[in-house]
Amino acid sequence: MNKFARMWVLGVLLFSILVPTTASAALISFGGRVIATLPCLNGAIYTSVFSARGATPGLTEFYVWTPATLTFVAGPPRNPGQQILGTADVPYPCVISVKPPIVLYGLRMFMVGTSGAF
């Protein structure tokens, strides 16, 4: 095997080892109490969460539940007062109105678990 082929194989192996680590590091953990939920026209649910994150406790953060979100048994966030815990990744639009155009953005929930409905 020549030097170029060895380097190519080494490069492919390193790439395959590092890619899953990089992808999982892009997820942001979140959790807290649901303050409000707002249904979107695009089938999503816009959710404001009273943060319980260590560095910024007490801040309101905004997330969007989508039909593609991995959701645990209790279902998506529906009511204020529910506890929520999960991971989020990229900004996602929530279309509230078409005319006039009202679009809210929040981080897309990748995986989420909520407490039971109140």
C-alpha positions as semicolon CSV with decimal commas, in nm:
position;residue;x (nm);y (nm);z (nm)
1;M;0,000;0,000;0,000
2;N;0,150;0,335;-0,096
3;K;0,177;0,639;0,131
4;F;-0,121;0,820;-0,026
5;A;-0,352;0,523;0,031
6;R;-0,242;0,492;0,394
7;M;-0,304;0,861;0,456
8;W;-0,646;0,839;0,291
9;V;-0,747;0,540;0,508
10;L;-0,620;0,718;0,819
11;G;-0,815;1,031;0,724
12;V;-1,137;0,834;0,673
13;L;-1,095;0,658;1,009
14;L;-1,032;0,984;1,193
15;F;-1,328;1,148;1,023
16;S;-1,561;0,861;1,116
17;I;-1,448;0,876;1,479
18;L;-1,477;1,253;1,516
19;V;-1,806;1,323;1,335
20;P;-2,048;1,168;1,591
21;T;-1,870;1,349;1,875
22;T;-1,902;1,682;1,696
23;A;-2,269;1,628;1,611
24;S;-2,368;1,540;1,969
25;A;-2,183;1,845;2,104
26;A;-2,413;2,073;1,898
27;L;-2,716;1,989;2,116
28;I;-2,808;2,228;2,397
29;S;-2,963;2,090;2,715
30;F;-3,259;2,276;2,860
31;G;-3,517;2,235;3,129
32;G;-3,757;2,418;3,358
33;R;-4,123;2,508;3,392
34;V;-4,342;2,582;3,090
35;I;-4,476;2,938;3,108
36;A;-4,686;2,944;2,790
37;T;-4,751;2,742;2,475
38;L;-4,872;2,877;2,143
39;P;-4,983;2,659;1,850
40;C;-4,823;2,740;1,515
41;L;-4,978;2,718;1,169
42;N;-4,692;2,492;1,053
43;G;-4,789;2,220;1,305
44;A;-4,535;2,319;1,569
45;I;-4,583;2,440;1,927
46;Y;-4,401;2,756;2,041
47;T;-4,304;2,713;2,407
48;S;-4,163;2,960;2,657
49;V;-3,971;2,797;2,942
50;F;-3,870;2,946;3,278
51;S;-3,510;2,827;3,278
52;A;-3,357;2,609;3,546
53;R;-3,014;2,610;3,382
54;G;-2,722;2,655;3,624
55;A;-2,552;2,965;3,481
56;T;-2,874;3,154;3,396
57;P;-3,154;3,045;3,630
58;G;-3,478;3,238;3,607
59;L;-3,449;3,350;3,244
60;T;-3,724;3,285;2,992
61;E;-3,609;3,080;2,694
62;F;-3,804;2,999;2,378
63;Y;-3,822;2,659;2,210
64;V;-4,029;2,508;1,929
65;W;-4,170;2,156;1,947
66;T;-4,211;2,002;1,600
67;P;-4,383;1,681;1,486
68;A;-4,032;1,542;1,423
69;T;-3,924;1,596;1,786
70;L;-3,845;1,275;1,977
71;T;-4,115;1,297;2,244
72;F;-4,145;1,077;2,552
73;V;-4,463;0,923;2,695
74;A;-4,628;1,233;2,850
75;G;-4,637;1,401;2,507
76;P;-4,546;1,749;2,386
77;P;-4,568;2,058;2,607
78;R;-4,935;2,159;2,623
79;N;-5,007;2,346;2,945
80;P;-4,841;2,615;3,155
81;G;-4,695;2,466;3,471
82;Q;-4,559;2,146;3,315
83;Q;-4,198;2,058;3,382
84;I;-3,987;2,006;3,071
85;L;-3,644;1,859;3,006
86;G;-3,469;1,797;2,676
87;T;-3,218;1,896;2,413
88;A;-3,246;2,157;2,137
89;D;-3,038;2,231;1,831
90;V;-3,114;2,484;1,553
91;P;-3,340;2,791;1,526
92;Y;-3,683;2,698;1,388
93;P;-3,968;2,923;1,268
94;C;-4,316;2,920;1,417
95;V;-4,569;3,077;1,179
96;I;-4,839;3,247;1,385
97;S;-5,015;3,443;1,110
98;V;-4,982;3,461;0,733
99;K;-5,144;3,800;0,682
100;P;-4,989;4,004;0,838
101;P;-4,684;3,776;0,849
102;I;-4,596;3,695;1,209
103;V;-4,311;3,448;1,257
104;L;-4,154;3,366;1,593
105;Y;-3,824;3,183;1,622
106;G;-3,702;2,947;1,891
107;L;-3,459;2,661;1,920
108;R;-3,602;2,339;1,776
109;M;-3,658;2,072;2,038
110;F;-3,462;1,765;1,930
111;M;-3,571;1,543;2,220
112;V;-3,811;1,632;2,500
113;G;-3,983;1,489;2,803
114;T;-4,257;1,663;2,999
115;S;-4,441;1,603;3,322
116;G;-4,801;1,487;3,305
117;A;-5,076;1,730;3,208
118;F;-5,214;1,957;3,479
